[in-house]
Amino acid sequence: MIQSNTCYNTGCGSLQKWDIGNTVRAILMADEGVHNKVGNNIYPLVASEDVKGDFIVYKRDKYTKKKTKMGVHEDDVEVYVTAVSDNYDSAIELASLIDNALVGEHILDDGGRITIDLADSTEDFDDNKNIETILLSIK
């Protein structure tokens, strides 16, 4: 058995792609405006069909590492966050609250830092729901 203490993540305490959805959810849950609008209705991947009112769904989409000869110097994760509402104006308001809560620099509980930038956004209407989708780049 080969044992290795080699860490292939930036600084070994870097952004962890597997947990980033939980981090996004925690930031959203801690934001008063978002919490007042959706309560605990923030779900990974998909919400159940019986969810009433406005809600948020998020999913990790892409992960890349930027490397040099010295190793990994930056992790980059893309996460989609989707605001869903029966009402168009409410969906727009929720998307704005999500944007305000997430975009910027955040200090995590473990002391790590992440920077979240808005990369893209789109809107749609499906199954009588107004949908605002935000693509975030997280480093």
Secondary structure, DSSP 4 states (H G I P E B T S, - for coil): --------SGGGSS--TTTHHHHHHHHHHH-HHHHHHHTT-EEES---TT--S-EEEEEEEEEEEEEETTEEEEEEEEEEEEEEESSHHHHHHHHHHHHHHHSEEEE-TTS-EEEEEEEEEEEEEETTEEEEEEEEEE-
